[in-house]
Amino acid sequence: MGRLYSVIGSGALGGFYGCRLGRAGVPIQFLARGDFQTLRDQGWQVDSKDGDFALRPVDVYPTLESLPPADVVLLCLKSTSNAQVLPHLAQTLKPDGVVLVMENGWGIEEQVAEHVGVERVMGACCFLCSNKIGPGHIQHLDYGTIALGELAIDGRAGGITSRMQEIASDFHRAGIETPLAADLRLARWKKLVWNIPFNGLSVILTEETNHLVGDPRLGPLVRTIMEEVARAAAADGRVIEDSFISTMIEHTRVMKPYRTSMRVDYDERRPLEVEAIFGAPLRLANERKVAMPVVESMYRQLLFLDLRRRGLLDRPTTDGVAKLADYSAEIA
């Protein structure tokens, strides 16, 4: 019958990849609280640049407790929701099951490993432009590649494993390009090269990607931010070439205008993934005595905007900001 996949986080990303797997005949089940009734009654509708399609019927469950254990759990939540889910994640796995972390940010795999064990965690860096435009309704605008990697302890590269190849074969069957990353940590840094400038600036400047990369006043700022991320990666022993930065800029220039996931969260007054995407890598860079002044400025602005948007400005200063303050004098 093949490996059974679960999607935890049936949003723009989890819904899209889950539907592609399901359409290809891969056994798939979804955890969907808010959309449970819609998915059970009507299934999924995906409007895609590669061709529209529907997935029905859908194997869908309303709670973690009701979700049968799976061989592969696709963790597609926003990192801001992890605290409620991670303590219960082990029960969603078969004895030899694995969690594939498909979230944005830094250090999420290590957090998952605290609950299920390092040997049961993999990571996936998703390069996807997709939005959820209604209950059970996904709009796929561009791209869709997934880079798979194994979590390894002590910052080492995990190499290419047989289970990476097996899972990649299921995504290939679904028409998803799935390169294998021998070094998940490097893949995460490369994803941050894009996520940090475009997610952050899209909120701070309330703009879509085409203006951020196309405006002559903003294009140099995007590159400066990317270069700061590359310097932090170098301090972590990972080299990101200038050519990669140029490629990411060009890919963004030619892709359809996109309202980033962080911008969508901001517009919808949902908590922003500021700590996962900005705070965690920024603190690692500070520990390595690498300054990221523009990224730190964005981090502080995003924290303020997030709290103000949600009416929480009276909340005490976060531990993350306090830690940054401790390091600032040493870096200066």
C-alpha positions in Angstrom: 0.0 0.0 0.0 3.0 2.3 0.5 4.0 4.7 3.3 1.1 6.5 5.1 1.6 10.3 5.3 0.0 12.7 7.8 -0.3 16.4 7.2 -0.3 18.4 10.5 -1.0 22.0 9.5 -3.4 21.9 6.5 -2.7 25.4 5.3 -1.2 26.9 2.1 1.9 24.6 2.3 0.6 21.4 3.9 -2.6 21.5 1.9 -0.7 21.9 -1.4 1.9 19.2 -0.9 -0.6 16.8 0.8 -3.0 17.2 -2.2 -0.2 16.6 -4.7 0.7 13.4 -2.8 -2.9 12.3 -2.6 -3.6 12.9 -6.3 -0.6 10.7 -7.1 -2.1 7.8 -5.1 0.2 8.2 -2.0 -1.8 7.3 1.2 -2.4 10.7 2.9 -4.4 11.9 5.9 -4.9 15.4 7.1 -5.3 17.0 10.5 -7.7 20.0 10.0 -9.5 21.6 12.9 -11.1 24.7 11.3 -11.6 23.1 7.8 -12.6 19.6 9.1 -16.2 19.8 8.0 -15.4 21.4 4.6 -12.8 18.8 3.8 -15.0 15.9 4.9 -17.9 17.2 2.8 -16.3 18.8 -0.2 -12.6 17.8 -0.3 -9.7 20.0 -1.5 -9.7 22.4 -4.4 -6.2 23.4 -5.7 -5.9 26.2 -8.3 -2.4 25.7 -9.6 -0.1 27.1 -12.3 0.5 23.5 -13.2 -3.2 22.8 -13.7 -6.2 22.9 -11.4 -7.4 19.8 -9.6 -9.6 18.6 -6.8 -8.8 15.9 -4.1 -11.9 14.1 -2.9 -12.7 12.2 -0.8 -10.3 13.3 1.9 -9.2 11.3 4.9 -9.4 14.0 7.5 -9.3 14.2 11.3 -10.3 17.0 13.7 -7.8 16.3 16.6 -4.3 14.9 17.2 -5.8 12.2 19.4 -8.0 11.0 16.6 -5.2 11.0 13.9 -4.0 7.4 13.3 -0.2 6.9 13.5 1.7 7.4 10.2 5.0 6.4 8.7 5.8 10.1 7.8 4.3 13.1 9.5 4.6 16.3 7.5 4.8 19.1 10.1 3.5 22.1 8.3 2.4 24.4 11.1 3.6 27.9 11.8 6.3 27.7 14.4 4.2 29.9 16.7 1.8 26.9 17.1 4.5 24.3 17.9 4.3 24.6 21.7 0.8 23.1 21.7 1.6 20.3 19.3 5.2 19.1 19.9 4.6 17.4 23.3 2.0 15.2 21.6 3.8 14.5 18.3 5.2 11.1 19.2 1.7 9.6 19.3 1.2 10.5 15.7 4.1 8.3 14.6 4.3 4.6 13.9 7.1 2.8 15.8 9.6 3.4 12.9 7.9 6.7 11.8 9.6 10.0 11.1 8.7 13.6 11.3 9.5 15.7 8.3 9.7 19.3 9.4 8.5 21.6 6.6 8.3 24.8 8.6 10.3 28.0 8.2 12.9 29.1 10.6 16.0 28.0 12.4 16.3 25.2 15.0 12.8 23.7 14.6 14.1 20.2 13.9 16.1 20.3 17.2 12.9 21.3 19.1 11.0 18.4 17.5 13.9 16.0 18.4 13.4 16.8 22.1 10.0 15.1 21.9 10.5 12.2 19.4 14.3 11.6 19.3 17.0 12.8 16.8 16.8 9.6 14.8 13.1 10.3 14.0 13.5 13.8 12.6 14.1 15.0 9.0 13.9 18.5 7.6 12.5 19.9 4.4 13.2 23.4 3.0 10.2 24.3 0.8 10.5 26.8 -2.0 6.8 27.4 -2.7 4.5 30.4 -3.5 1.1 29.3 -2.3 -1.9 30.8 -0.5 -4.9 29.4 1.2 -7.8 31.5 -0.2 -10.7 29.8 1.5 -11.7 26.7 3.5 -10.3 23.7 1.6 -9.1 26.0 -1.2 -5.4 26.4 -2.2 -4.0 28.8 -4.8 -0.5 27.7 -6.1 1.2 30.6 -7.8 4.8 29.4 -8.4 7.6 27.0 -7.7 7.3 24.0 -5.3 10.7 22.4 -4.9 11.5 20.6 -1.6 15.0 20.0 -0.4 15.2 17.0 2.0 17.8 16.6 4.7 18.6 14.5 7.8 18.9 16.0 11.2 22.3 15.4 12.7 23.7 16.2 16.2 26.4 18.7 16.9 25.9 20.6 13.7 27.2 17.9 11.5 26.0 17.0 8.0 23.6 14.0 8.0 24.5 12.8 4.5 22.2 11.1 2.1 20.2 8.2 3.6 18.0 5.5 2.1 14.9 6.9 3.8 15.5 10.3 2.3 15.6 8.6 -1.1 12.4 6.7 -0.3 10.5 9.7 0.8 11.8 11.7 -2.2 10.5 9.0 -4.5 7.0 9.6 -3.2 7.3 13.4 -3.9 8.7 12.6 -7.3 5.7 10.4 -8.0 3.6 13.5 -7.1 5.6 15.6 -9.6 7.5 17.6 -6.9 11.1 18.3 -7.6 12.9 17.0 -4.4 16.7 17.4 -4.3 18.5 15.7 -1.4 20.6 17.9 0.9 23.6 16.1 2.4 23.8 19.0 4.9 20.4 20.1 6.3 22.0 22.9 8.2 23.4 24.5 5.0 20.0 24.0 3.4 18.4 25.9 6.3 20.8 28.8 5.9 20.1 29.0 2.2 16.4 29.1 2.9 17.0 32.0 5.4 18.8 33.9 2.6 15.4 34.3 1.0 13.1 34.2 4.0 14.7 36.9 6.1 14.7 39.7 3.5 11.4 39.0 1.8 9.3 37.9 4.8 10.6 40.8 6.9 10.5 43.6 4.4 7.1 42.5 3.1 5.7 43.3 6.6 7.8 46.4 7.4 7.2 48.0 4.0 3.8 46.4 3.3 4.9 45.3 -0.1 4.9 42.2 -2.3 8.0 40.5 -3.6 8.0 42.1 -7.1 8.5 45.6 -5.6 11.0 44.5 -3.0 13.3 43.0 -5.6 12.5 45.3 -8.6 12.7 48.8 -7.1 16.2 50.2 -7.5 16.0 51.7 -4.0 15.1 48.4 -2.4 17.0 45.9 -4.5 20.4 46.8 -2.9 18.9 46.5 0.6 17.7 43.0 -0.2 21.2 42.0 -1.3 22.7 43.5 1.8 20.4 41.5 4.0 21.2 38.3 2.1 24.9 39.0 2.5 24.5 39.4 6.2 22.8 35.9 6.4 25.6 34.5 4.3 28.2 35.8 6.8 26.4 34.3 9.6 26.3 31.0 7.8 30.0 31.2 7.2 30.6 31.6 10.9 28.6 28.4 11.3 30.9 26.6 8.9 28.6 26.8 5.9 29.6 28.6 2.7 27.0 30.4 0.6 28.4 31.7 -2.7 27.6 35.1 -4.1 26.2 33.3 -7.1 23.5 31.7 -4.9 22.4 35.1 -3.7 22.2 36.4 -7.3 20.2 33.3 -8.3 17.7 33.8 -5.5 17.3 37.5 -6.5 16.7 36.5 -10.1 14.2 33.7 -9.2 12.3 36.3 -7.2 12.4 38.8 -10.0 10.8 36.5 -12.5 8.3 34.8 -10.2 4.7 36.0 -9.9 4.2 38.9 -7.4 3.8 37.2 -4.0 2.4 38.2 -0.6 4.7 36.3 1.7 3.5 34.0 4.5 4.6 36.5 7.1 2.8 39.3 5.4 -0.4 37.1 5.3 -0.1 36.4 9.0 0.4 40.1 9.7 -2.6 41.1 7.6 -4.7 38.5 9.4 -3.4 39.6 12.8 -1.9 36.2 13.5 1.3 35.9 15.5 4.4 36.4 13.3 7.2 33.8 13.2 9.7 36.5 14.2 11.7 34.3 16.7 12.0 31.3 14.4 13.0 33.2 11.2 14.9 36.2 12.8 15.6 35.8 16.5 17.1 32.2 16.5 19.6 32.7 13.6 20.4 36.2 14.9 21.3 34.9 18.3 23.4 32.2 16.8 25.3 34.8 14.7 25.8 36.9 17.9 27.2 33.8 19.7 29.7 33.5 16.8 30.5 37.3 17.2 29.1 38.1 13.7 27.2 41.3 13.5 24.0 41.4 11.5 22.9 45.1 12.0 20.2 45.2 9.3 18.7 41.9 10.3 18.8 42.9 14.0 17.0 46.2 13.1 14.4 44.2 11.2 14.0 41.8 14.1 13.2 44.6 16.5 10.8 46.4 14.1 8.9 43.2 13.5 8.6 42.4 17.2 7.1 45.9 17.7 4.8 45.6 14.7 3.6 42.2 15.7 2.8 43.2 19.2 1.1 46.5 18.1 -1.0 44.7 15.5 -2.3 42.3 18.1 -2.7 44.9 20.8 0.0 43.4 23.0 2.5 46.3 23.3 2.4 46.2 27.1 3.8 42.7 27.1 7.3 42.5 28.7 10.4 42.5 26.6 11.1 39.0 25.2 14.1 36.9 26.3 15.4 37.1 22.7 15.8 40.9 22.8 17.4 40.7 26.2 19.9 38.2 24.9 20.7 40.4 22.0 21.3 43.3 24.3 23.8 41.2 26.2 25.9 40.6 23.1 25.7 44.0 21.5 28.7 45.5 23.4 30.9 42.6 22.6 30.2 42.7 18.9 30.6 46.5 18.8 
